[in-house]
């Protein structure tokens, strides 16, 4: 662990400058910001952590409908959306993973009202009556344990109240957006209060599927949440909340960002003659022969009980959640040709969590201890079926035209004795099924000691035990993918082809007749002739077989059929558990934190923190799961018959271990605050998950580190004006990453910069309240800037990056402007809002196109959105 000296000098200088700041004359004071990042209510300026806070007013005025929108006001946070409506990823300080593979848990933990949400599906709801969102930056495993190696997002909703209040809101927007939201709270009895909220959001898609005349990237989702609060006594409280949300949408539109050799073949087979896909990302057009269908349901129960036992507070938080995704259709060749007919996948996740906490104060010490239990079961299905044009697509790739290719592929079928049409039969393909049961237990504690009236020492620990049991199986009826073209099947085809080429000449030489069906029948009409033909056939076959046995079947010059292996992109899978892999992982880890903070004055606090984080083993549940070399060798040694075409790879990625050394400076004044953090953060074994075209390659990066600076400034110059400026500077680096997947090949990325992490990110927000014609009014705007950065890893080592540079698709630069204006009077509020007002255009990500070597697809960002709403509060 290193801490750059120049940044240390800068931070000391900044601390000295702030301590000498002359108080400003102000007419307003910023209200104290209270956070729960250390699991107790604490002033933001007193907690020795880097925390970003987004309050309810910013959420409402910025039209933040889910956690995807949160990144516009938190510069250290990035939330990209990928393949469908529920595939998102949370990244803090450049670290984060977990999307598109249910076996991989995130590095950023999300808690909603104290309950851990393990997957992206279970945390995208439009929550009613959000009170505050906190983003904790850097490893937080001490208090939050499981999968908080990069950071934590805390979402807190308001408690039910004993005074009846509420609101109802309706809104409209471009792309025919319609929204309804409502919330009501009040007493049921003198000791029981209730709240109920709901929302519905519908919007047409902004991506046109030209091939079918339909729209993608729409919105069609709703959510309900009810809560009871039992005020049992002055010191005892019980909250019980139930929530459910559902969506059914068509997402997400893609565009071709580099057209490789396969593009012409798809265009020739397209249902839109001559056009397979769009190559202009920001025309927001795609060409699919079927629309994707995203269906998701998510619901759960939260029980939060707290009581005071003298000077000790006891709290229990229980959560049970069920999340289900059923994506019935997905055209993953992303073209208007019916090549890959359909991909469907189903994810079913049940999660139970339980946390117990005791906290209290003892003189100069505040303390907290607790225990956490987590039990989750996952069922995952994924299948790919060939479409009606897949065989013709393969024929064109092989022979340049359907007829020429059919001569090759149909000829191979005949040589191997398969009926015509067996290979790539429409509707055949692969089905993978996976299960994962995960049980986690941890104990944790933290104590803060007042060393002096101005100096505090905080120490914390967490012991974690994590166990996973995995099962992976495949049903593969893609006959072609099972062929050993560089083995027995290749030898059979060569032998039969050689025989068919040699036998006519041998027949004529032996019997003095040209080889024709009539002459063969003539010779075979006598016993002697029939015996002679059998002897000749055996002799010719033996000679050809002997020659084939001497050939190197992996050499295309000796075995032309080996060139067809590129069409075997759905290879067979080695199931787990097996004789060499029991499908289980068991991890345990002790993590800790130590922090010392000192108040140089009533306004200036400086802290130094060292913290460690941990994320347990993740399993690859995609079709790209592969046996390791050790697993393969053990099975061969045991004499196990293995499927053809097995390749060596990874089953899992081992644990992530993170650490951070952070120097923080916090200055508060009546006019606002200035907070800064200077840090060096490292993750050993970062779990890298790279899409390879049909599945995901999961591997550990040896070590990834980042030096960084974060600054948060909040100003309240007047009673009516609030200004916020936040910025993040990151210098990320792969200290060691041998075996990275770049362009489908193993690479060494040691010494390179990770893709997708901008060096500089800025976030500006301003809000002004005023009156006009007797109405209360306000205007708010926020702007986010991300400096240009390579979207994917590899730098100039990556041939893909070099290719995509020619289409201006290699990098991403972001400049998003959002704004809103509203007026309110007598409980009525009218609001107009806009997001991405400058219509900034950039790619969220790019990836290798499925079964199209040399082609690349990408997801463009959302275009300008605007709307208006009316709310009645009571």
LODO-603375 format. One record per residue (C-alpha): residue in three letters; z, x, y. Coordinates in steps of 0.2 Angstrom, whole numbers, padded with zeros to 4 digits, always signed. Example, Ala and Ser with C-alpha at 12.3 -4.5 7.8 and 13.67 -1.06 7.14 Angstrom:
ALA+0039+0062-0022
SER+0036+0068-0005
end
This chain:
UNK+0000+0000+0000
UNK-0005+0007+0017
UNK-0003+0002+0034
UNK-0016+0009+0047
UNK-0007+0019+0060
UNK-0019+0014+0074
UNK-0014-0004+0071
UNK+0004+0000+0070
UNK+0003+0009+0087
UNK-0007-0007+0094
UNK+0007-0019+0088
UNK+0021-0008+0095
UNK+0012-0008+0112
UNK+0009-0026+0111
UNK+0027-0029+0108
UNK+0032-0019+0123
UNK+0019-0028+0134
UNK+0026-0045+0129
UNK+0044-0040+0132
UNK+0039-0036+0149
UNK+0030-0052+0153
UNK+0035-0059+0169
UNK+0039-0078+0167
UNK+0026-0089+0174
UNK+0029-0104+0185
UNK+0025-0119+0174
UNK+0025-0138+0176
UNK+0026-0142+0157
UNK+0034-0135+0142
UNK+0027-0134+0125
UNK+0037-0144+0112
UNK+0045-0133+0099
UNK+0035-0132+0083
UNK+0045-0134+0067
UNK+0038-0129+0050
UNK+0043-0131+0032
UNK+0035-0115+0026
UNK+0051-0108+0019
UNK+0056-0125+0011
UNK+0068-0129+0025
UNK+0065-0135+0043
UNK+0063-0119+0054
UNK+0055-0115+0071
UNK+0038-0108+0070
UNK+0044-0094+0081
UNK+0059-0089+0070
UNK+0050-0089+0053
UNK+0044-0071+0047
UNK+0028-0078+0041
UNK+0010-0079+0048
UNK+0008-0098+0049
UNK-0005-0109+0057
UNK+0000-0127+0061
UNK-0011-0142+0064
UNK-0002-0157+0070
UNK-0006-0176+0069
UNK-0014-0177+0086
UNK-0027-0163+0082
UNK-0031-0171+0065
UNK-0035-0187+0073
UNK-0044-0181+0088
UNK-0054-0168+0079
UNK-0060-0181+0066
UNK-0052-0171+0052
UNK-0054-0183+0037
UNK-0050-0171+0023
UNK-0046-0152+0020
UNK-0064-0147+0021
UNK-0064-0151+0040
UNK-0048-0141+0042
UNK-0057-0125+0043
UNK-0064-0129+0060
UNK-0047-0126+0068
UNK-0039-0113+0057
UNK-0049-0096+0058
UNK-0041-0088+0043
UNK-0046-0103+0032
UNK-0063-0106+0024
UNK-0067-0121+0014
UNK-0085-0121+0007
UNK-0092-0135-0003
UNK-0104-0132-0017
UNK-0112-0142-0031
UNK-0105-0159-0029
UNK-0093-0169-0019
UNK-0077-0162-0027
UNK-0082-0144-0029
UNK-0073-0135-0015
UNK-0064-0118-0013
UNK-0050-0113-0002
UNK-0051-0095+0005
UNK-0038-0087+0016
UNK-0040-0070+0023
UNK-0055-0068+0012
UNK-0046-0071-0004
UNK-0049-0087-0014
UNK-0058-0094-0030
UNK-0057-0108-0042
UNK-0072-0119-0039
UNK-0085-0125-0052
UNK-0075-0119-0067
UNK-0060-0130-0072
UNK-0052-0115-0082
UNK-0050-0106-0065
UNK-0035-0111-0054
UNK-0036-0107-0036
UNK-0028-0092-0027
UNK-0023-0104-0013
UNK-0010-0116-0018
UNK-0011-0134-0010
UNK+0005-0145-0009
UNK+0004-0162-0003
UNK+0022-0169+0001
UNK+0029-0155-0010
UNK+0018-0158-0025
UNK+0006-0145-0031
UNK-0012-0150-0032
UNK-0020-0139-0045
UNK-0039-0143-0043
UNK-0050-0147-0028
UNK-0053-0165-0034
UNK-0035-0169-0032
UNK-0034-0163-0013
UNK-0049-0170-0004
UNK-0042-0188+0000
UNK-0042-0195+0017
UNK-0023-0196+0018
UNK-0015-0209+0029
UNK-0003-0204+0043
UNK-0003-0185+0041
UNK+0012-0178+0051
UNK+0008-0160+0050
UNK-0003-0147+0040
UNK+0003-0129+0038
UNK-0007-0115+0032
UNK+0003-0100+0026
UNK-0007-0084+0026
UNK-0005-0070+0013
UNK+0004-0070-0004
UNK+0017-0084-0005
UNK+0022-0083-0023
UNK+0041-0080-0020
UNK+0044-0098-0015
UNK+0028-0107-0021
UNK+0026-0097-0037
UNK+0010-0103-0046
UNK-0007-0098-0039
UNK-0001-0093-0022
UNK-0008-0075-0022
UNK-0019-0078-0007
UNK-0009-0091+0003
UNK-0003-0109+0004
UNK-0008-0125+0012
UNK+0006-0138+0015
UNK+0001-0156+0020
UNK+0016-0167+0025
UNK+0014-0186+0028
UNK+0026-0196+0039
UNK+0040-0205+0031
UNK+0041-0224+0031
UNK+0051-0230+0046
UNK+0064-0244+0049
UNK+0054-0250+0064
UNK+0038-0260+0061
UNK+0023-0251+0067
UNK+0005-0248+0062
UNK-0013-0248+0066
UNK-0030-0254+0061
UNK-0045-0244+0065
UNK-0064-0247+0063
UNK-0078-0234+0066
UNK-0096-0232+0066
UNK-0107-0216+0067
UNK-0124-0209+0064
UNK-0132-0210+0047
UNK-0126-0228+0047
UNK-0108-0222+0045
UNK-0094-0236+0043
UNK-0076-0232+0042
UNK-0060-0242+0041
UNK-0042-0236+0041
UNK-0026-0244+0042
UNK-0007-0240+0041
UNK+0008-0251+0042
UNK+0027-0246+0040
UNK+0043-0255+0042
UNK+0059-0261+0034
UNK+0061-0271+0018
UNK+0080-0271+0019
UNK+0093-0262+0029
UNK+0091-0247+0017
UNK+0073-0248+0011
UNK+0058-0244+0022
UNK+0040-0245+0016
UNK+0023-0239+0021
UNK+0006-0243+0016
UNK-0011-0235+0021
UNK-0029-0236+0016
UNK-0046-0230+0021
UNK-0064-0232+0017
UNK-0078-0221+0022
UNK-0097-0225+0019
UNK-0112-0216+0026
UNK-0130-0214+0022
UNK-0136-0197+0016
UNK-0143-0184+0028
UNK-0153-0176+0014
UNK-0169-0184+0010
UNK-0175-0184-0008
UNK-0194-0185-0004
UNK-0199-0187-0023
UNK-0189-0203-0025
UNK-0187-0209-0007
UNK-0168-0209-0008
UNK-0155-0200+0001
UNK-0142-0187-0004
UNK-0125-0180+0004
UNK-0119-0198+0007
UNK-0101-0204+0008
UNK-0094-0218-0002
UNK-0075-0216-0005
UNK-0059-0225-0002
UNK-0041-0222-0004
UNK-0024-0231-0005
UNK-0007-0225-0003
UNK+0010-0234-0003
UNK+0027-0227-0001
UNK+0045-0233-0002
UNK+0060-0224+0006
UNK+0077-0228+0000
UNK+0091-0224+0013
UNK+0104-0223-0001
UNK+0118-0216+0011
UNK+0119-0205+0026
UNK+0117-0190+0015
UNK+0105-0196+0001
UNK+0087-0201+0002
UNK+0074-0206-0011
UNK+0055-0207-0007
UNK+0043-0214-0020
UNK+0024-0213-0016
UNK+0009-0220-0026
UNK-0008-0215-0021
UNK-0026-0218-0028
UNK-0043-0213-0022
UNK-0061-0215-0029
UNK-0078-0209-0024
UNK-0096-0212-0030
UNK-0108-0202-0021
UNK-0125-0192-0022
UNK-0121-0174-0018
UNK-0126-0161-0015
UNK-0144-0157-0008
UNK-0151-0140-0011
UNK-0166-0131-0004
UNK-0177-0117-0011
UNK-0173-0101-0001
UNK-0184-0089-0011
UNK-0199-0095-0021
UNK-0201-0084-0037
UNK-0214-0083-0050
UNK-0208-0100-0058
UNK-0212-0110-0043
UNK-0230-0112-0046
UNK-0226-0119-0064
UNK-0214-0132-0057
UNK-0226-0137-0043
UNK-0240-0140-0056
UNK-0228-0152-0066
UNK-0220-0160-0051
UNK-0220-0179-0049
UNK-0225-0175-0031
UNK-0242-0166-0034
UNK-0241-0148-0030
UNK-0224-0148-0022
UNK-0209-0143-0033
UNK-0196-0141-0019
UNK-0193-0139+0000
UNK-0193-0121+0006
UNK-0186-0126+0024
UNK-0167-0128+0022
UNK-0164-0136+0039
UNK-0177-0150+0037
UNK-0164-0157+0025
UNK-0177-0162+0012
UNK-0176-0159-0007
UNK-0187-0164-0021
UNK-0178-0170-0037
UNK-0184-0181-0051
UNK-0167-0189-0052
UNK-0153-0191-0040
UNK-0136-0183-0044
UNK-0122-0195-0047
UNK-0104-0190-0043
UNK-0090-0201-0048
UNK-0072-0196-0046
UNK-0055-0204-0048
UNK-0038-0197-0043
UNK-0021-0204-0042
UNK-0003-0200-0044
UNK+0015-0204-0041
UNK+0027-0193-0031
UNK+0046-0195-0032
UNK+0056-0185-0019
UNK+0075-0186-0020
UNK+0087-0177-0009
UNK+0106-0177-0006
UNK+0120-0167+0002
UNK+0134-0161-0009
UNK+0146-0155+0004
UNK+0138-0139+0012
UNK+0124-0139-0002
UNK+0108-0149-0001
UNK+0100-0154-0018
UNK+0082-0159-0019
UNK+0071-0165-0033
UNK+0052-0167-0032
UNK+0043-0175-0046
UNK+0024-0177-0047
UNK+0012-0184-0060
UNK-0007-0185-0057
UNK-0022-0190-0066
UNK-0039-0183-0060
UNK-0056-0187-0067
UNK-0074-0182-0063
UNK-0089-0190-0072
UNK-0105-0183-0065
UNK-0118-0193-0075
UNK-0134-0186-0068
UNK-0138-0169-0060
UNK-0155-0162-0059
UNK-0150-0144-0060
UNK-0168-0136-0059
UNK-0167-0144-0041
UNK-0186-0148-0042
UNK-0197-0163-0044
UNK-0203-0158-0061
UNK-0194-0165-0076
UNK-0190-0148-0083
UNK-0172-0148-0086
UNK-0169-0166-0089
UNK-0151-0168-0085
UNK-0134-0160-0083
UNK-0119-0171-0086
UNK-0101-0165-0085
UNK-0084-0173-0087
UNK-0067-0166-0082
UNK-0051-0175-0086
UNK-0035-0167-0079
UNK-0017-0174-0081
UNK-0004-0164-0072
UNK+0015-0165-0072
UNK+0026-0155-0060
UNK+0045-0155-0057
UNK+0054-0144-0044
UNK+0073-0143-0042
UNK+0081-0135-0027
UNK+0098-0131-0020
UNK+0100-0124-0003
UNK+0114-0121+0009
UNK+0123-0109+0022
UNK+0137-0098+0020
UNK+0143-0090+0036
UNK+0129-0077+0041
UNK+0118-0082+0026
UNK+0106-0096+0022
UNK+0101-0097+0004
UNK+0090-0107-0007
UNK+0087-0107-0026
UNK+0076-0117-0037
UNK+0066-0120-0053
UNK+0049-0126-0056
UNK+0040-0134-0071
UNK+0022-0137-0073
UNK+0012-0145-0088
UNK-0006-0148-0087
UNK-0020-0153-0099
UNK-0038-0152-0096
UNK-0053-0159-0106
UNK-0070-0153-0100
UNK-0087-0158-0106
UNK-0104-0151-0100
UNK-0121-0154-0107
UNK-0139-0149-0102
UNK-0154-0158-0110
UNK-0172-0153-0109
UNK-0184-0165-0099
UNK-0201-0171-0104
UNK-0209-0157-0095
UNK-0199-0142-0101
UNK-0211-0138-0115
UNK-0226-0138-0103
UNK-0215-0128-0091
UNK-0212-0115-0104
UNK-0230-0115-0109
UNK-0236-0111-0092
UNK-0223-0097-0090
UNK-0229-0090-0107
UNK-0248-0092-0106
UNK-0252-0096-0088
UNK-0257-0114-0092
UNK-0251-0128-0104
UNK-0265-0125-0116
UNK-0263-0106-0117
UNK-0244-0107-0119
UNK-0245-0121-0132
UNK-0255-0109-0143
UNK-0241-0097-0142
UNK-0226-0108-0144
UNK-0235-0120-0156
UNK-0241-0106-0166
UNK-0223-0099-0167
UNK-0218-0116-0173
UNK-0231-0116-0187
UNK-0227-0098-0192
UNK-0209-0102-0194
UNK-0213-0119-0203
UNK-0206-0131-0190
UNK-0215-0147-0186
UNK-0225-0148-0171
UNK-0215-0152-0156
UNK-0198-0146-0163
UNK-0196-0132-0149
UNK-0190-0139-0133
UNK-0190-0157-0138
UNK-0185-0169-0124
UNK-0167-0174-0125
UNK-0161-0159-0135
UNK-0150-0145-0127
UNK-0132-0140-0128
UNK-0115-0149-0126
UNK-0100-0138-0123
UNK-0082-0145-0125
UNK-0067-0137-0119
UNK-0048-0140-0118
UNK-0034-0131-0110
UNK-0016-0134-0110
UNK-0005-0125-0098
UNK+0013-0124-0097
UNK+0022-0114-0083
UNK+0041-0112-0079
UNK+0048-0102-0064
UNK+0064-0099-0055
UNK+0065-0093-0038
UNK+0077-0089-0024
UNK+0078-0083-0006
UNK+0092-0078+0006
UNK+0092-0074+0024
UNK+0107-0063+0031
UNK+0112-0061+0049
UNK+0114-0042+0050
UNK+0118-0044+0068
UNK+0117-0058+0081
UNK+0098-0053+0083
UNK+0093-0045+0067
UNK+0090-0055+0051
UNK+0086-0048+0033
UNK+0077-0060+0021
UNK+0075-0056+0002
UNK+0067-0067-0011
UNK+0062-0067-0029
UNK+0052-0078-0041
UNK+0051-0076-0060
UNK+0036-0085-0068
UNK+0031-0088-0086
UNK+0014-0095-0089
UNK+0006-0100-0106
UNK-0011-0107-0109
UNK-0020-0113-0125
UNK-0038-0115-0125
UNK-0051-0123-0136
UNK-0070-0121-0134
UNK-0084-0128-0145
UNK-0102-0131-0143
UNK-0115-0143-0151
UNK-0132-0135-0149
UNK-0148-0144-0155
UNK-0159-0132-0145
UNK-0168-0125-0160
UNK-0177-0112-0150
UNK-0161-0105-0143
UNK-0155-0101-0161
UNK-0170-0091-0166
UNK-0167-0072-0169
UNK-0183-0067-0162
UNK-0178-0049-0163
UNK-0171-0051-0180
UNK-0175-0062-0196
UNK-0185-0075-0187
UNK-0195-0062-0178
UNK-0199-0053-0194
UNK-0204-0070-0202
UNK-0216-0074-0188
UNK-0223-0057-0189
UNK-0225-0057-0207
UNK-0233-0074-0208
UNK-0245-0069-0194
UNK-0249-0053-0202
UNK-0252-0062-0219
UNK-0264-0074-0210
UNK-0273-0060-0202
UNK-0275-0049-0218
UNK-0277-0062-0232
UNK-0295-0068-0228
UNK-0302-0050-0229
UNK-0292-0047-0245
UNK-0298-0063-0253
UNK-0316-0059-0249
UNK-0314-0041-0255
UNK-0306-0047-0271
UNK-0316-0062-0276
UNK-0333-0058-0267
UNK-0332-0074-0257
UNK-0329-0078-0239
UNK-0311-0086-0237
UNK-0314-0104-0234
UNK-0305-0119-0241
UNK-0319-0124-0253
UNK-0320-0106-0260
UNK-0301-0105-0261
UNK-0301-0121-0271
UNK-0316-0115-0282
UNK-0306-0099-0286
UNK-0290-0108-0290
UNK-0299-0121-0301
UNK-0297-0109-0316
UNK-0280-0103-0323
UNK-0286-0085-0321
UNK-0292-0088-0303
UNK-0276-0096-0299
UNK-0266-0082-0306
UNK-0276-0069-0297
UNK-0274-0078-0280
UNK-0255-0078-0283
UNK-0255-0060-0287
UNK-0266-0056-0271
UNK-0255-0067-0260
UNK-0240-0058-0266
UNK-0248-0041-0264
UNK-0254-0044-0246
UNK-0237-0052-0241
UNK-0228-0037-0248
UNK-0239-0025-0239
UNK-0236-0034-0222
UNK-0218-0037-0225
UNK-0216-0018-0228
UNK-0225-0014-0212
UNK-0214-0027-0202
UNK-0198-0019-0210
UNK-0203-0002-0202
UNK-0206-0010-0185
UNK-0193-0010-0171
UNK-0191-0029-0168
UNK-0184-0026-0151
UNK-0199-0017-0144
UNK-0212-0029-0136
UNK-0226-0018-0141
UNK-0222-0020-0159
UNK-0215-0038-0159
UNK-0223-0049-0145
UNK-0212-0063-0150
UNK-0197-0054-0142
UNK-0204-0058-0125
UNK-0200-0076-0128
UNK-0181-0072-0127
UNK-0182-0076-0109
UNK-0184-0095-0114
UNK-0168-0094-0124
UNK-0157-0097-0108
UNK-0145-0109-0118
UNK-0139-0097-0131
UNK-0127-0101-0145
UNK-0108-0100-0141
UNK-0095-0092-0152
UNK-0081-0105-0153
UNK-0063-0102-0148
UNK-0050-0101-0157
UNK-0058-0089-0170
UNK-0052-0076-0182
UNK-0052-0063-0168
UNK-0046-0074-0153
UNK-0032-0087-0155
UNK-0037-0094-0138
UNK-0020-0091-0130
UNK-0013-0081-0116
UNK+0005-0078-0110
UNK+0009-0070-0094
UNK+0026-0067-0085
UNK+0029-0059-0069
UNK+0043-0055-0057
UNK+0037-0056-0038
UNK+0048-0053-0023
UNK+0048-0052-0004
UNK+0058-0043+0009
UNK+0057-0046+0027
UNK+0067-0039+0042
UNK+0066-0048+0059
UNK+0073-0044+0076
UNK+0075-0054+0092
UNK+0071-0041+0106
UNK+0075-0055+0118
UNK+0076-0074+0117
UNK+0057-0075+0119
UNK+0052-0060+0108
UNK+0054-0058+0089
UNK+0046-0045+0078
UNK+0046-0045+0059
UNK+0041-0033+0046
UNK+0037-0041+0029
UNK+0032-0034+0012
UNK+0028-0048-0001
UNK+0020-0048-0018
UNK+0010-0062-0026
UNK+0004-0067-0043
UNK-0009-0078-0051
UNK-0009-0080-0070
UNK-0024-0077-0082
UNK-0039-0089-0080
UNK-0051-0094-0094
UNK-0070-0096-0092
UNK-0073-0114-0099
UNK-0092-0113-0094
UNK-0106-0110-0106
UNK-0106-0092-0100
UNK-0090-0088-0110
UNK-0094-0073-0121
UNK-0084-0064-0134
UNK-0078-0047-0129
UNK-0084-0031-0138
UNK-0067-0030-0147
UNK-0068-0048-0152
UNK-0086-0046-0158
UNK-0082-0030-0168
UNK-0067-0038-0176
UNK-0077-0052-0182
UNK-0091-0041-0189
UNK-0078-0030-0198
UNK-0070-0046-0206
UNK-0087-0051-0212
UNK-0089-0067-0202
UNK-0106-0074-0200
UNK-0110-0075-0182
UNK-0122-0086-0172
UNK-0139-0078-0167
UNK-0141-0071-0150
UNK-0123-0068-0146
UNK-0121-0057-0130
UNK-0105-0047-0125
UNK-0096-0053-0110
UNK-0079-0060-0105
UNK-0068-0075-0111
UNK-0055-0073-0097
UNK-0050-0064-0082
UNK-0033-0056-0082
UNK-0019-0060-0069
UNK-0021-0056-0050
UNK-0007-0046-0043
UNK-0007-0046-0024
UNK+0004-0037-0011
UNK+0005-0038+0008
UNK+0013-0027+0021
UNK+0013-0037+0037
UNK+0020-0033+0055
UNK+0022-0049+0065
UNK+0025-0052+0084
UNK+0030-0069+0090
UNK+0033-0072+0109
UNK+0038-0089+0116
UNK+0039-0095+0133
UNK+0040-0112+0142
UNK+0021-0112+0144
UNK+0017-0108+0125
UNK+0018-0094+0113
UNK+0008-0079+0107
UNK+0009-0074+0089
UNK+0001-0059+0081
UNK+0001-0052+0063
UNK-0006-0035+0058
UNK-0008-0033+0039
UNK-0014-0024+0024
UNK-0017-0035+0009
UNK-0022-0030-0008
UNK-0026-0040-0024
UNK-0028-0030-0040
UNK-0038-0039-0053
UNK-0046-0052-0041
UNK-0054-0065-0052
UNK-0072-0065-0047
UNK-0082-0080-0053
UNK-0101-0078-0051
UNK-0114-0091-0055
UNK-0128-0083-0065
UNK-0141-0097-0066
UNK-0134-0107-0081
UNK-0116-0103-0081
UNK-0102-0092-0073
UNK-0098-0074-0076
UNK-0079-0072-0074
UNK-0072-0054-0072
UNK-0058-0045-0064
UNK-0062-0034-0049
UNK-0051-0019-0051
UNK-0044-0019-0033
UNK-0049-0028-0017
UNK-0041-0025-0001
UNK-0042-0031+0017
UNK-0035-0024+0034
UNK-0033-0037+0047
UNK-0026-0044+0063
UNK-0023-0062+0067
UNK-0018-0069+0084
UNK-0013-0086+0088
UNK-0011-0092+0106
UNK-0005-0109+0112
UNK-0004-0113+0131
UNK+0003-0128+0140
UNK-0002-0123+0158
UNK+0001-0141+0164
UNK+0008-0157+0157
UNK-0009-0163+0154
UNK-0018-0147+0148
UNK-0016-0139+0131
UNK-0026-0123+0126
UNK-0027-0114+0110
UNK-0035-0098+0105
UNK-0035-0090+0088
UNK-0044-0075+0081
UNK-0045-0066+0064
UNK-0052-0048+0062
UNK-0054-0043+0044
UNK-0060-0027+0036
UNK-0062-0031+0017
UNK-0066-0018+0004
UNK-0069-0017-0015
UNK-0058-0002-0018
UNK-0063-0003-0037
UNK-0075-0016-0045
UNK-0084-0009-0060
UNK-0093-0022-0071
UNK-0097-0034-0057
UNK-0112-0046-0060
UNK-0125-0043-0047
UNK-0142-0051-0051
UNK-0137-0054-0069
UNK-0134-0036-0072
UNK-0118-0026-0073
UNK-0115-0016-0057
UNK-0102-0005-0049
UNK-0097-0013-0032
UNK-0083+0000-0029
UNK-0083+0005-0010
UNK-0093-0010-0004
UNK-0089-0025+0006
UNK-0086-0042-0002
UNK-0099-0055+0003
UNK-0094-0071+0012
UNK-0080-0063+0023
UNK-0084-0062+0041
UNK-0077-0047+0051
UNK-0072-0058+0066
UNK-0068-0077+0067
UNK-0063-0086+0082
UNK-0056-0103+0085
UNK-0054-0111+0102
UNK-0047-0128+0106
UNK-0043-0137+0122
UNK-0036-0154+0125
UNK-0034-0163+0142
UNK-0025-0179+0145
UNK-0028-0189+0161
UNK-0029-0207+0168
UNK-0044-0217+0174
UNK-0044-0235+0181
UNK-0027-0238+0173
UNK-0031-0231+0156
UNK-0024-0216+0148
UNK-0038-0205+0143
UNK-0040-0188+0134
UNK-0054-0176+0130
UNK-0053-0162+0117
UNK-0065-0149+0110
UNK-0064-0135+0097
UNK-0076-0121+0093
UNK-0077-0110+0078
UNK-0086-0094+0077
UNK-0089-0083+0062
UNK-0098-0066+0064
UNK-0114-0064+0054
UNK-0110-0058+0036
UNK-0119-0056+0019
UNK-0116-0072+0010
UNK-0115-0064-0007
UNK-0108-0047-0014
UNK-0119-0032-0017
UNK-0125-0026+0000
UNK-0141-0016-0001
UNK-0137-0013-0020
UNK-0142-0031-0023
UNK-0161-0034-0025
UNK-0157-0052-0022
UNK-0150-0048-0005
UNK-0166-0038-0001
UNK-0177-0052-0006
UNK-0167-0065+0004
UNK-0168-0055+0019
UNK-0186-0058+0020
UNK-0183-0077+0021
UNK-0168-0075+0033
UNK-0156-0082+0020
UNK-0146-0066+0016
UNK-0133-0069+0029
UNK-0122-0082+0037
UNK-0117-0084+0056
UNK-0107-0099+0061
UNK-0104-0107+0078
UNK-0097-0125+0077
UNK-0093-0135+0092
UNK-0083-0152+0090
UNK-0077-0163+0103
UNK-0070-0180+0106
UNK-0065-0191+0121
UNK-0054-0207+0121
UNK-0046-0220+0131
UNK-0030-0230+0127
UNK-0021-0245+0135
UNK-0009-0259+0128
UNK-0011-0253+0110
UNK-0029-0252+0111
UNK-0039-0235+0109
UNK-0057-0231+0110
UNK-0063-0215+0104
UNK-0080-0206+0103
UNK-0082-0190+0093
UNK-0095-0177+0088
UNK-0095-0163+0075
UNK-0107-0148+0075
UNK-0113-0154+0092
UNK-0125-0140+0095
UNK-0132-0143+0077
UNK-0129-0125+0071
UNK-0138-0121+0056
UNK-0132-0109+0042
UNK-0132-0108+0023
UNK-0115-0111+0015
UNK-0120-0101+0000
UNK-0136-0096-0011
UNK-0137-0094-0030
UNK-0150-0090-0043
UNK-0160-0105-0047
UNK-0157-0112-0064
UNK-0170-0106-0077
UNK-0181-0099-0064
UNK-0180-0080-0064
UNK-0183-0073-0047
UNK-0180-0089-0037
UNK-0165-0094-0027
UNK-0158-0110-0020
UNK-0145-0113-0007
UNK-0134-0126+0002
UNK-0137-0129+0020
UNK-0123-0134+0031
UNK-0120-0152+0038
UNK-0130-0156+0053
UNK-0124-0164+0069
UNK-0112-0179+0066
UNK-0106-0191+0079
UNK-0097-0208+0080
UNK-0085-0220+0089
UNK-0070-0229+0084
UNK-0058-0243+0090
UNK-0040-0244+0085
UNK-0027-0257+0088
UNK-0009-0251+0086
UNK+0006-0262+0085
end
